[in-house]
Amino acid sequence: LDLTRIHLVHDDEAIELSGAVSGEELQNIQLHATQIDLSYLQQLFRLPDIIGGRATFQMQLAGTRAEPHFESELTVQPAASQRLPFTQFYNTLGYAQHQLHSTGRLHQGTREIVALDVRLPIDLALTAMPLPQRVLEAPLKVHMRLQESDPAMVYQWQPASPRLAGTLQGSVDLQGTYTALTLDVHA
């Protein structure tokens, strides 16, 4: 399968796909999507109101089907009409050598209010494999830091939660393995 260059454009939205799959080889597959209006996806998949605005995404995939590796970046800017308590969401997601790593950042203006860092051992081979075989018993780490975050953000994401006032600050750390986890919370 050769994806020499597929380029789709609509107004200021654009999607470009290139690369190739040759047998088991993933040959520099790249996906770039810029200024994608998320309102259509929100309606199509009945996503919560917090999912909206414009997204820019890029991903590079290489390796083999048995040992893929990828790097990706996602930036979401909410629409002004959404009145959300954040102005930007940024996420990186990568995978290599059975390690999935991700960083997520939520901004309010120019200030970072939530930071999430995740490292998970998992086998993401592009082959038929049951989930129990994909989950690897190796060290994992999840760290979340809240810096003067507005608790209204929680209510907008989960409307059934109580309305809170004030600010949220602290950190949550989860580490160990899937079968032996340690939780550490600092307020």
N, C-alpha and C positions, 0 to 999 in steps of 0.2 A: 504494500500500500504506500503510494508516494503522494504526499501532500505538498506539492511543489510550493504553492502559495495560494491560499484561499482567503480572499479579502472581501468582507461585507461592510457596507457603509449605509447609514441612514441618519440624516441631519448631522448632529455632532457625535453620534454613536458609531463605533467601529469595532469589528471583530476580525482578527487575522490569525490564521492557522497555517503552520508549515512544519515540515519534517517528514519522516518516513518510518515505516515498520517493515523490516526485512527479516522474515522468519521469526526468530526469537529476539532480534535486535531492535531497540527503540533508538532511532537515529535523530537526535536533536529535535524532538517535537516541541514546538513553541506555540503558545496561545497567548494572544494579547487582545484584551477587550477594554475599550476606553469609553468613559462617560455613558455607561449603560444605565438606562432609566429602569429602576427597580419596581416601579409601580405596577407594571404588567405582571412581573413574577409574583409580586405580593398578592395580586388578585387571583392569579392562576393557581397558586399553591396555598391560598388562604393563610398567608404568613401574618404575624402580628404587626401592628401599626409601626412598631419600632424599626421594621425592615422597610426601607424606602430611600428615596433620594437617588443619587448617582453613584455608580461603582466603577472602579478601574481595577483590572485584574491582569496579571501576567504569570505565566507558568512555563518552565522548561523541564522536559522529561527526557531521560536518556537511560542507558543501561540495557538490561535484558528483561524479558517478561518475568524471569525467576528472581532477578536482582535489580529492580528498577531504582532509580534515584531521581528526585525532583526538588525543585525550589519554586516557590510561588509567593506573590505579594498581592494583597487586596487592600484597597482604600475605599471607604464608603463615606460620602458626604450627604447628610440628611437634607431633604428639601426644606426650604425656609418655612413652608406651610405646616411642617410636622411639629414644630415647637418642642423639640426634644432637648433633654438636659445635657446633650453633648453635641459637638460640632464636627467631629471626625472619628472614624474607627479605622485603625490600621492593623493589618495582620500579616505575618509571614508564616509560611508552612513549608517544611522541608522534610525530606525522607532520604536516608542512606544507611546502609549497613544495619538494617533492622531497627533503626531509631527514627521515630517521628518527633520532630521538634517544631514548636510553634511559639510565636510571641504575638501578643495582642495588646493594643494600646487604644484607650478611649480618651479623647481630648475634649475639654471644655474651653473654647477659645484657643489660646496657645498653651494652656496648662494641661499636663497629663493627669487624669483623675483616677484611672484604673490601668494597672499593668498586669498582664498574665503571661507567665512563661511556663511552658509544658514540655517535658521530655518523656516519651513513652516507648517502651520496647514492644514492637509489633512487626509481624511479617506481612508486608503489603504486596507480596508477589502477585502478579497479574495472571494467576492460575487458579484453578478450582481447588479450594482448600477450606475445610470447615473452620469456623471461628475459633474453637478451642485450640487448634493448631497454630493459628495466627497470633494469639496472645502469648507472648514470651515471658517466662519467669526470669526477669532481670530487673535491675534497679530502674525506678521511675521517679520523676520529680515534677511537682506542680507548685508554683509559687504565684500568689495573687497579692497585689499591693493596692490599697485604696488610699488616695490622698485628697482629703477634703471633698469627697464625692457627695453629690446631692442625692439623698435617698429617694427622691421622686423618680429617679431613674429606675429603681426596682419596681415601683408601682406601675410605671408605663410599660415595662416588659412583662410583668406578672400582675394584671389588674386585680386578681383575687387577694393579693397581699395587702396588709394594712398600710395606710398612709402614714409615713414617718416624716418628722421634721428634724432639722439640724444638719450635721454633716457626718459622713462615715470616714473613718481613718483607721488604718491598721494593716495587718498582713495575715495571710493564711498560707501555710506550707503543708503539703502532703508529699510524703516520700516513703520509700521502701520498695516492695514488690506488690503485684496484684493480690497476693494472698497474705501479705503482712505489711499493712500500711500504718504510718505514724502521722497523726494530725497535730499541727502546732498553730495556735491562733494567738495573735497579739493585737490588742486594741489600743 
